[in-house]
C-alpha cells in the first residue's frame, strides 16, 4: 500500500478525523448559505456597477465570499473580528499586562485575550456595518433608509458578523484547520466559477496571448507561494555534553528552522481591514455641509480608488504589518533563553544577549524578503486590473496566496493527525 493510499485510508476510517472533516464541511456549507441571503431592498444592478468602478470594494467582495456583491447578511464576514485582533495585538506593544496575557500565561491567558477580542468585535461590527450601509445607500444600491430601517439593518449585519466569527471558532475547535482562514478560503474559492465565467464571456481571439500569459502568471505565482511558504533558514545549534552519573548526554548537532514568511497571509488581511476605515469615513463625509471635510473626503476617496498612491499605500501597509506580526509571534529573547536552559548554543555565538541579537538579525533579514514578497503579491491584482481592465483577473496573487497557504496549512495539520495515529 502506497503512503498516500495509507493516509487516505486512515483519514476516512478514523472516526475522529472523519467527524472533524464532516463538521468543517457542514460549517462551510452553512457559511455559503448565509452569504446568499441578502439584506432587504438591495438593487443588484446599482451595486454591481458600484463594485465594478471601485477597486478596493471589488477586492473586499472577494474576501467576503461574494457577500458584498449580494449585500448578504454576512457582508462584513470575519473583518470586524480580524480588526479587533489587530487592535488587541497592537495594544500588546504598549500594555505590559496584555503582553503578559498574550505571551506568558499560556492557554488560559490566550483564552482571556480572545474573549476581549470578541467583545471588541461588537462595536467594530456596528461601525463597519453602519459605514457600508450608509455608503451603499448614498450610491443608490439600497433604498432610502429611515432611522429604524438603518438600525435594524445594522443590527442584522452585525449579528451576521458575530455568527460568522462563531462559525470560524467552531471550525478551529471541533473541525480541521484555522476556522477564520478557512472561511476566507471558502469565499475566494466560491468566486472562482464567476471569475472563469467572466473570462470565458469576455474572450475574443485577439486576447488569446493575454489569456495564455495570465495562465502562466497564475502557475508562476502558485509555485512562488509554495516555495516562499516552505522556505526556511536552518540555524545550526549544538547541545553541550553533560555527564550524569556514568552516562554522557548531549553533544549532538541540530538546527532551529526559521521560516522566510513567518507571518503567513495575516499582513494582507490586516492591511485590507485597516484600509476599510478611511474608505468608509470618506463615504460618510462626501456629502458633508462642511466644505473642508467634503474636500478631504474626496481626496481620500480618490487616493483609495483611482490614484497610483493606493497600491503604494497597500504595499507599505502589508510590508509594515509583516514586520509587526513577525515581531509579535517570534521572540528572540525567549528563543535565546530556551536554548540556554536546554544546554544548547549557536556555534561561534556567545549565549545570552549575543544569541538574542543574532536571532533578531536573522529574523529581520528573513522578514525583509517575506515582506517584499507579500507586498508584491498583494499589489499584483491591482496592477493587472489597471493594465488589462478585466475585473475577472482581480483574484490575482492575493487570492492565490491565501488559497495555497490555507491548503498547505490544512495538509500539514492533517499529516500531523495521521502521523499521531500511525504511531
Secondary structure as UniProt FT lines:
FT   HELIX           3..13
FT   HELIX           15..34
FT   TURN            35..36
FT   TURN            40..41
FT   HELIX           44..52
FT   HELIX           55..63
FT   TURN            64..71
FT   TURN            73..78
FT   HELIX           79..91
FT   TURN            92..94
FT   HELIX           96..103
FT   HELIX           106..139
FT   HELIX           147..174
FT   HELIX           179..201
FT   HELIX           205..207
FT   HELIX           208..230
FT   STRAND          232..239
FT   STRAND          242..244
FT   TURN            245..246
FT   STRAND          247..249
FT   STRAND          253..259
FT   TURN            262..265
FT   HELIX           266..285
FT   TURN            286..287
FT   HELIX           291..303
FT   TURN            304..306
FT   HELIX           309..329
FT   HELIX           332..341
FT   TURN            342..343
FT   STRAND          344..345
FT   TURN            347..348
FT   TURN            351..352
FT   HELIX           353..388
FT   HELIX           391..395
FT   HELIX           396..422
//
